[in-house]
Amino acid sequence: MLRLVRRSLTTRFLETLSPDELRRLHGDWPVFANLAQRPPLEQWRTWLLLGGRGGGKTWAGAHWLKSLVARDPHIAGDAAGRVALVGETFADARAVMVEGESGLLAVHGRGERPQWNPSKRELVWRDGTIGQVFSASDPEGLRGSQFGAAWCDEVGKWEHPDETWDMLQFCLRLGRDPRRVATTTPRPLALLRRLIADPATQVTRAKSSDNRGHLAPGFLEYLNDRYGGTRLGRQELDGEIVEDREDALWRRSMIEAARLDGADVPTLENLERIVVAVDPPAGSGPHAAACGIVAAGRDREGRCLVLADRSVQPATPLKWSMAAIALFRALEADCIVAEVNQGGDMVKGMIHNVDPSVPVRAVRASRGKWLRAEPVALLYERGLVRHAGRFAELEDEMCAVTRDGKAEGRSPDRVDALVWAVSELMLAGRAEPRIRMV
């Protein structure tokens, strides 16, 4: 009843407004924003908006930057003529932050919309303010730039989170009060923990359900039925940072200690063997499980290096076969290691139907997933397995695998492929040095 009264009062108030006043009200985004989407009233240099999928993070970030550039007196800070937009990649920044349905072009009215120059990766507002787009896969790309503000999107997915964030801080040196907003679905990263602990950071949290009115009907119901209460659901829907499980085989700290970046990653020429491991799903179609596709190599010192995760979903036989062969070719691997429990000769047949010249080593699981994975986890503890960069989805799954052999109640397809790759290189006996195919 109270809700109906409030709705009636709102309708009566809107009816008293002129068309110009209605347009101005529609552009006043804090009026329509959820509490978590509004800039904190407390003092801050960093606003960290942690949100679930569809929680309105992008909409909030775009409106904040729009208001800052427009010198809205209710928005603290100063664009100072130059702002940075940092996404996971250039393609992500363009597709989401600039051109997306909740991106910067969409939140501006036609008469105030900035000019987007894709070739220069720049937005130019009517007052001359320039927004420059950067990729978190290239932290050095920020070097030499300077800004009065920054919007950073999906920080939890950045390839080089610490390096990119630190480089950005040296660039925020224009204006009276440089500020940065970070919008992301959370992951248990050291950078996010560091930002949360910083007294200059204000954190708001937006659940997917908070933005229900702007999501497709049935979206939340379906996801809550499938993922509600799980670690994945708490992270992707509730915007929580979910730390390590006590009963998992891998720890985040173990994976971070195993990570190599930049110049520390050996070249392919310094690897004795390279294999691509495939863990095909039991079925196919839009609701099939993922097909795990992971590549790894062994160096001359006898250590294993995880090179790539190219797992695919939905995973039709043709799609996963082509993905595995493409990775095999790109890395000039020695063979594809394929589990044949689910498909038998069909697995080898699918690969050879696409390319009969690819050597396939068939492997069959005779033990449970946990027992197969334990020796591989031990190699990580001994420092004998390294990661050539960041593989967020694979690493999330590694830290979720428990004694029942599942990750959040699902088959850990990426981990299965990882286990086959590392086992082939490190646990199956010393194989012959790799021979490049010509």
C-alpha positions as CSV (number, residue, x, y, z in Angstrom):
1,M,0.0,0.0,0.0
2,L,2.8,2.4,0.9
3,R,4.5,1.6,-2.4
4,L,1.3,2.5,-4.3
5,V,1.0,5.8,-2.4
6,R,4.6,6.7,-3.3
7,R,4.0,5.8,-6.9
8,S,1.0,8.1,-7.0
9,L,2.8,11.0,-5.5
10,T,5.7,10.5,-8.0
11,T,3.3,10.5,-10.9
12,R,1.5,13.7,-9.7
13,F,4.9,15.4,-9.3
14,L,6.1,14.5,-12.8
15,E,2.8,15.8,-14.3
16,T,3.6,19.2,-12.9
17,L,6.9,19.4,-14.9
18,S,7.5,21.0,-18.2
19,P,9.0,19.0,-21.1
20,D,12.3,20.9,-20.6
21,E,12.3,20.1,-16.9
22,L,11.5,16.4,-17.6
23,R,14.5,16.2,-20.0
24,R,16.7,17.8,-17.4
25,L,15.4,15.4,-14.7
26,H,16.0,12.4,-17.0
27,G,19.6,13.5,-17.3
28,D,20.1,13.8,-13.6
29,W,21.4,10.2,-13.1
30,P,21.7,10.2,-9.3
31,V,17.9,10.5,-9.2
32,F,17.5,7.1,-10.9
33,A,20.7,5.4,-9.6
34,N,20.7,2.8,-7.0
35,L,22.5,3.7,-3.8
36,A,25.6,1.7,-4.8
37,Q,25.8,3.5,-8.2
38,R,26.1,6.9,-6.6
39,P,29.5,8.4,-5.8
40,P,30.2,8.1,-2.0
41,L,29.5,11.2,0.0
42,E,32.7,10.6,2.1
43,Q,36.1,11.8,1.0
44,W,37.8,9.5,-1.6
45,R,40.4,9.4,-4.2
46,T,39.4,6.0,-5.4
47,W,35.8,4.8,-5.7
48,L,35.7,1.0,-6.0
49,L,32.3,-0.3,-7.3
50,L,32.1,-4.0,-6.8
51,G,29.1,-5.4,-8.6
52,G,27.5,-8.6,-9.9
53,R,26.7,-9.3,-13.5
54,G,24.2,-6.8,-14.8
55,G,24.5,-4.8,-11.5
56,G,24.8,-1.4,-13.4
57,K,28.6,-0.9,-12.9
58,T,29.2,0.3,-16.4
59,W,26.2,2.7,-16.3
60,A,27.5,4.2,-13.1
61,G,31.1,4.6,-14.3
62,A,29.9,6.2,-17.6
63,H,27.6,8.6,-15.8
64,W,30.2,9.6,-13.3
65,L,32.7,10.5,-16.0
66,K,30.1,12.3,-18.0
67,S,29.1,14.4,-15.0
68,L,32.8,15.1,-14.1
69,V,33.6,16.4,-17.6
70,A,30.4,18.5,-17.5
71,R,31.6,20.1,-14.3
72,D,28.5,19.0,-12.4
73,P,28.7,20.8,-9.0
74,H,27.4,17.7,-7.2
75,I,30.4,15.6,-8.5
76,A,33.7,16.1,-6.7
77,G,36.9,16.1,-8.8
78,D,38.3,17.8,-11.8
79,A,38.7,16.3,-15.3
80,A,41.4,18.9,-16.1
81,G,40.9,18.4,-19.8
82,R,42.2,14.8,-20.0
83,V,40.7,11.6,-18.7
84,A,41.9,8.0,-19.0
85,L,39.6,5.0,-19.8
86,V,41.3,1.7,-19.0
87,G,39.7,-1.6,-20.0
88,E,40.9,-5.2,-20.1
89,T,41.8,-4.8,-23.7
90,F,41.3,-2.1,-26.3
91,A,38.4,-4.2,-27.8
92,D,36.7,-4.5,-24.4
93,A,37.1,-0.8,-23.6
94,R,35.6,0.1,-27.0
95,A,32.8,-2.4,-26.9
96,V,31.7,-1.8,-23.3
97,M,33.0,1.6,-22.0
98,V,32.6,3.6,-25.2
99,E,30.1,2.0,-27.5
100,G,28.2,-0.3,-25.2
101,E,24.5,0.0,-24.3
102,S,25.6,1.6,-21.0
103,G,28.8,3.2,-22.3
104,L,29.8,6.8,-22.7
105,L,28.2,7.4,-26.0
106,A,24.9,6.0,-24.8
107,V,24.6,8.1,-21.6
108,H,25.1,11.4,-23.4
109,G,22.3,13.1,-25.2
110,R,22.6,13.7,-28.9
111,G,23.6,17.3,-28.6
112,E,26.3,16.7,-26.0
113,R,27.7,13.4,-27.2
114,P,31.5,13.4,-27.5
115,Q,33.2,12.6,-30.8
116,W,34.6,9.0,-30.9
117,N,37.8,8.6,-33.0
118,P,38.5,4.8,-33.0
119,S,41.7,5.1,-35.0
120,K,43.2,7.4,-32.3
121,R,41.3,5.6,-29.4
122,E,40.1,9.0,-28.3
123,L,36.8,10.6,-27.2
124,V,36.7,14.4,-27.6
125,W,34.0,16.3,-25.8
126,R,32.6,19.6,-27.1
127,D,34.6,21.6,-24.5
128,G,37.8,20.0,-25.7
129,T,38.2,17.4,-23.0
130,I,40.0,14.3,-24.3
131,G,39.3,10.8,-23.1
132,Q,42.1,8.4,-24.1
133,V,41.5,4.6,-24.1
134,F,44.1,2.2,-22.8
135,S,44.5,-1.6,-22.5
136,A,45.5,-3.3,-19.2
137,S,47.4,-5.8,-21.3
138,D,50.0,-3.0,-22.0
139,P,50.8,-1.1,-18.8
140,E,53.7,0.7,-20.5
141,G,51.2,2.2,-22.9
142,L,50.2,4.6,-20.1
143,R,53.8,5.9,-19.6
144,G,54.2,9.6,-20.5
145,S,50.5,10.4,-20.3
146,Q,48.8,12.7,-17.7
147,F,45.2,13.0,-16.6
148,G,42.8,14.6,-14.2
149,A,40.7,11.5,-13.7
150,A,40.3,7.9,-14.8
151,W,37.7,5.3,-15.2
152,C,38.9,1.7,-14.9
153,D,36.6,-1.1,-15.9
154,E,36.6,-4.8,-15.0
155,V,39.8,-4.5,-13.0
156,G,39.3,-8.1,-11.8
157,K,40.0,-9.3,-15.3
158,W,43.1,-7.3,-16.1
159,E,46.0,-9.2,-17.4
160,H,48.5,-7.0,-15.5
161,P,46.4,-5.5,-12.6
162,D,49.2,-4.3,-10.3
163,E,51.4,-3.0,-13.0
164,T,48.6,-1.2,-14.9
165,W,47.1,0.4,-11.7
166,D,50.5,1.5,-10.5
167,M,51.5,3.1,-13.8
168,L,48.1,4.9,-13.9
169,Q,48.8,6.5,-10.5
170,F,51.8,8.3,-11.9
171,C,49.7,9.7,-14.7
172,L,47.0,11.2,-12.4
173,R,48.7,14.6,-11.9
174,L,46.4,17.2,-13.5
175,G,43.8,19.4,-11.9
176,R,43.0,20.1,-8.3
177,D,41.8,16.7,-7.2
178,P,42.6,13.7,-9.4
179,R,40.3,10.8,-8.9
180,R,39.8,7.4,-10.2
181,V,36.7,5.1,-10.4
182,A,37.1,1.3,-10.7
183,T,34.1,-0.8,-11.7
184,T,34.4,-4.5,-11.6
185,T,33.0,-7.9,-10.8
186,P,35.3,-8.9,-8.0
187,R,37.9,-11.6,-7.9
188,P,40.2,-12.4,-5.0
189,L,43.1,-10.4,-6.4
190,A,45.9,-8.7,-4.4
191,L,45.2,-5.4,-6.1
192,L,41.5,-5.4,-5.0
193,R,42.5,-6.3,-1.4
194,R,45.0,-3.5,-1.5
195,L,42.5,-0.9,-2.7
196,I,39.9,-1.9,-0.1
197,A,42.5,-1.5,2.7
198,D,43.5,1.9,1.4
199,P,41.9,4.7,3.6
200,A,41.5,6.8,0.4
201,T,39.2,4.3,-1.1
202,Q,35.4,4.2,-0.7
203,V,33.8,0.9,-1.7
204,T,30.2,0.3,-2.8
205,R,28.6,-3.0,-3.7
206,A,25.9,-3.6,-6.3
207,K,24.2,-7.0,-6.5
208,S,22.7,-8.1,-9.8
209,S,19.3,-8.1,-8.1
210,D,19.6,-4.4,-7.2
211,N,19.3,-3.7,-11.0
212,R,16.4,-6.2,-11.6
213,G,14.3,-3.6,-13.4
214,H,16.8,-3.3,-16.2
215,L,17.5,-7.0,-16.8
216,A,15.8,-9.5,-19.0
217,P,12.8,-11.3,-17.4
218,G,13.9,-14.6,-16.0
219,F,17.6,-13.8,-16.1
220,L,18.0,-13.6,-12.3
221,E,15.7,-16.5,-11.6
222,Y,17.6,-18.8,-13.9
223,L,21.0,-17.8,-12.5
224,N,19.9,-17.9,-8.9
225,D,18.4,-21.4,-9.4
226,R,21.7,-22.6,-10.9
227,Y,24.3,-20.7,-9.0
228,G,22.6,-19.2,-5.9
229,G,24.6,-19.8,-2.8
230,T,27.7,-21.1,-4.6
231,R,31.0,-19.4,-4.6
232,L,30.5,-18.5,-8.3
233,G,27.1,-17.1,-7.5
234,R,28.3,-15.0,-4.6
235,Q,31.0,-13.6,-6.8
236,E,29.2,-13.1,-10.1
237,L,25.7,-12.2,-8.8
238,D,26.3,-10.7,-5.3
239,G,29.6,-8.9,-6.1
240,E,31.5,-10.6,-3.2
241,I,35.2,-11.2,-3.1
242,V,35.3,-14.9,-2.3
243,E,38.6,-16.1,-0.9
244,D,40.3,-19.6,-1.0
245,R,38.4,-22.7,0.0
246,E,40.0,-24.6,2.8
247,D,39.3,-27.9,1.0
248,A,40.6,-26.9,-2.4
249,L,43.8,-28.3,-4.0
250,W,45.2,-25.0,-5.0
251,R,45.6,-21.6,-3.2
252,R,45.7,-18.2,-4.8
253,S,49.1,-17.5,-3.1
254,M,50.4,-20.7,-4.7
255,I,49.3,-19.6,-8.2
256,E,50.6,-16.1,-7.7
257,A,54.0,-17.5,-6.7
258,A,54.0,-19.5,-9.9
259,R,53.3,-16.6,-12.2
260,L,55.8,-15.3,-14.7
261,D,55.3,-12.1,-16.7
262,G,57.0,-10.2,-19.4
263,A,60.7,-10.9,-20.0
264,D,60.6,-13.8,-17.4
265,V,58.6,-16.0,-19.7
266,P,60.8,-18.4,-21.7
267,T,60.5,-18.3,-25.5
268,L,59.1,-21.3,-27.3
269,E,62.5,-22.1,-28.6
270,N,63.7,-22.7,-25.0
271,L,61.1,-25.4,-24.4
272,E,61.9,-29.0,-25.0
273,R,58.3,-30.1,-25.5
274,I,54.9,-28.4,-25.9
275,V,51.6,-30.2,-25.7
276,V,48.0,-29.2,-26.1
277,A,45.6,-31.1,-23.8
278,V,41.9,-31.5,-24.5
279,D,39.2,-32.7,-22.1
280,P,36.1,-33.1,-24.4
281,P,32.6,-32.7,-22.9
282,A,30.3,-35.7,-22.7
283,G,27.7,-34.0,-24.9
284,S,27.3,-31.1,-27.2
285,G,24.9,-28.2,-27.9
286,P,24.2,-24.9,-26.2
287,H,23.9,-26.4,-22.7
288,A,27.0,-28.7,-22.9
289,A,29.8,-28.4,-20.5
290,A,33.0,-26.6,-21.6
291,C,35.7,-28.4,-23.5
292,G,39.0,-27.8,-21.6
293,I,41.9,-26.9,-23.9
294,V,45.1,-26.0,-22.1
295,A,48.7,-25.8,-23.5
296,A,51.9,-26.3,-21.5
297,G,55.6,-26.8,-22.2
298,R,58.6,-28.1,-20.4
299,D,61.9,-26.2,-20.3
300,R,65.5,-27.5,-20.2
301,E,65.6,-27.3,-16.4
302,G,62.7,-29.8,-16.2
303,R,60.0,-27.2,-15.2
304,C,56.6,-27.0,-16.7
305,L,55.1,-23.7,-18.1
306,V,51.4,-23.3,-18.6
307,L,51.1,-21.4,-21.9
308,A,47.5,-20.9,-22.7
309,D,43.9,-21.7,-21.8
310,R,41.7,-21.8,-24.9
311,S,38.7,-23.7,-23.4
312,V,35.5,-23.2,-25.3
313,Q,31.8,-23.2,-24.4
314,P,29.4,-24.2,-25.8
315,A,31.6,-26.9,-27.1
316,T,30.5,-28.6,-30.3
317,P,32.9,-31.3,-31.5
318,L,33.8,-29.2,-34.6
319,K,34.3,-26.1,-32.5
320,W,36.6,-27.7,-29.9
321,S,38.5,-29.6,-32.5
322,M,39.3,-26.4,-34.5
323,A,40.2,-24.5,-31.3
324,A,42.6,-27.3,-30.2
325,I,44.3,-27.5,-33.6
326,A,44.6,-23.7,-33.9
327,L,46.4,-23.7,-30.6
328,F,48.6,-26.7,-31.6
329,R,49.6,-24.8,-34.8
330,A,50.2,-21.4,-33.1
331,L,52.6,-23.0,-30.5
332,E,54.1,-25.5,-32.9
333,A,53.3,-28.2,-30.3
334,D,54.4,-31.8,-30.5
335,C,51.0,-33.4,-30.0
336,I,47.5,-33.1,-28.8
337,V,46.8,-35.1,-25.6
338,A,43.1,-36.0,-25.6
339,E,41.1,-37.8,-22.9
340,V,39.0,-40.5,-24.6
341,N,36.9,-41.7,-21.7
342,Q,33.8,-39.9,-23.1
343,G,34.2,-40.3,-26.8
344,G,36.7,-43.1,-27.4
345,D,37.9,-43.2,-31.1
346,M,35.5,-40.3,-31.9
347,V,37.8,-37.8,-30.1
348,K,40.7,-38.7,-32.3
349,G,38.4,-39.0,-35.3
350,M,37.1,-35.4,-34.9
351,I,40.6,-34.0,-34.7
352,H,41.8,-36.0,-37.7
353,N,38.6,-35.0,-39.7
354,V,39.8,-31.4,-39.3
355,D,43.5,-32.1,-39.9
356,P,44.7,-35.7,-40.3
357,S,48.4,-34.6,-39.9
358,V,48.0,-33.7,-36.2
359,P,49.5,-36.3,-33.9
360,V,47.0,-37.3,-31.1
361,R,48.0,-39.1,-27.9
362,A,44.9,-40.7,-26.4
363,V,44.8,-40.9,-22.6
364,R,42.2,-42.6,-20.5
365,A,41.3,-41.7,-16.9
366,S,41.4,-44.7,-14.5
367,R,41.3,-42.7,-11.3
368,G,39.0,-39.9,-10.0
369,K,39.7,-36.3,-10.8
370,W,41.0,-35.5,-7.3
371,L,43.5,-38.3,-7.3
372,R,44.7,-37.3,-10.8
373,A,45.1,-33.7,-9.8
374,E,46.9,-34.2,-6.5
375,P,50.3,-35.0,-8.0
376,V,50.0,-31.9,-10.2
377,A,49.1,-29.7,-7.3
378,L,52.2,-31.1,-5.5
379,L,54.4,-30.0,-8.5
380,Y,53.0,-26.4,-8.0
381,E,54.0,-26.6,-4.3
382,R,57.5,-27.6,-5.3
383,G,57.8,-24.7,-7.7
384,L,58.0,-26.9,-10.8
385,V,55.0,-25.4,-12.6
386,R,54.7,-21.8,-13.7
387,H,52.1,-19.8,-15.4
388,A,53.0,-17.6,-18.4
389,G,50.7,-14.8,-17.5
390,R,47.1,-14.8,-16.1
391,F,44.4,-17.3,-16.8
392,A,41.6,-16.0,-14.7
393,E,38.9,-18.6,-15.4
394,L,41.3,-21.5,-15.2
395,E,42.8,-20.2,-11.9
396,D,39.3,-19.6,-10.4
397,E,38.5,-23.2,-11.2
398,M,41.8,-24.5,-9.8
399,C,41.0,-22.8,-6.4
400,A,37.4,-24.3,-6.4
401,V,38.2,-28.0,-7.0
402,T,37.3,-30.0,-4.0
403,R,37.5,-33.7,-3.0
404,D,34.4,-34.6,-4.8
405,G,36.2,-33.7,-8.0
406,K,34.0,-30.8,-8.8
407,A,34.3,-27.0,-8.9
408,E,31.1,-25.3,-7.6
409,G,29.2,-28.5,-8.3
410,R,30.3,-28.6,-11.9
411,S,32.9,-30.6,-13.8
412,P,36.3,-28.7,-13.7
413,D,36.9,-29.1,-17.5
414,R,39.8,-26.5,-17.6
415,V,41.5,-28.1,-14.7
416,D,41.1,-31.6,-16.2
417,A,42.9,-30.3,-19.3
418,L,45.6,-28.7,-17.2
419,V,46.2,-31.9,-15.3
420,W,46.5,-33.9,-18.5
421,A,49.0,-31.4,-20.0
422,V,51.2,-31.2,-16.9
423,S,51.0,-35.0,-16.3
424,E,52.1,-35.7,-19.9
425,L,55.1,-33.4,-19.5
426,M,56.2,-34.0,-15.9
427,L,54.7,-37.3,-14.7
428,A,54.8,-39.7,-17.7
429,G,58.6,-40.1,-17.7
430,R,61.1,-38.1,-19.6
431,A,60.1,-37.9,-23.2
432,E,62.3,-37.2,-26.2
433,P,63.1,-33.6,-26.9
434,R,60.4,-31.9,-29.0
435,I,60.6,-32.2,-32.7
436,R,59.1,-29.3,-34.7
437,M,56.7,-30.3,-37.5
438,V,57.4,-28.9,-40.9
